[in-house]
Amino acid sequence: MNTAVVVGTFTGGAIGSAAAGGWTAITTTAIGLTVAARAVWAVARRRLAPVDR
């Protein structure tokens, strides 16, 4: 999960910086990508969890 948060934050910063929208754009993009990365992680974790029978 830590990797997903760091990658999401870095990607958000890079996209926001490239868009030259200032810190608001950078922060908003980073938050959005971090939330998306966490959602993907949570779904993948649930699907890969072992099933006890």
C-alpha positions in Angstrom: 0.0 0.0 0.0 2.8 2.4 0.8 4.1 2.0 -2.8 0.7 2.8 -4.2 0.5 6.0 -2.1 4.0 7.2 -3.0 3.5 6.4 -6.7 0.1 8.2 -6.7 1.5 11.2 -4.9 4.5 11.4 -7.3 2.4 11.0 -10.4 -0.1 13.6 -9.1 2.7 16.0 -8.5 4.2 15.5 -11.9 0.9 15.9 -13.7 0.0 18.9 -11.7 3.4 20.5 -12.3 3.2 19.8 -16.0 -0.2 21.4 -16.2 1.2 24.5 -14.5 -1.9 24.9 -12.4 -0.1 25.7 -9.2 -0.1 23.9 -5.9 -3.9 23.5 -5.9 -3.7 21.4 -9.1 -0.8 19.4 -7.8 -2.4 18.7 -4.5 -5.8 17.9 -6.0 -4.3 15.5 -8.6 -2.2 13.8 -6.0 -5.2 13.2 -3.7 -7.3 11.9 -6.6 -4.6 9.5 -7.8 -3.9 8.4 -4.2 -7.5 7.6 -3.7 -7.7 5.7 -7.0 -4.5 3.7 -6.1 -5.9 2.8 -2.7 -9.2 1.6 -4.3 -7.3 -0.6 -6.8 -5.1 -2.0 -3.9 -8.2 -2.7 -1.8 -10.0 -4.6 -4.6 -6.9 -6.5 -5.6 -6.2 -7.5 -1.9 -9.8 -8.7 -1.5 -9.6 -10.8 -4.7 -6.2 -12.3 -3.8 -7.0 -13.1 -0.2 -7.0 -16.8 0.6 -10.4 -18.4 1.2 -10.8 -20.5 4.3 -13.1 -23.4 3.9 
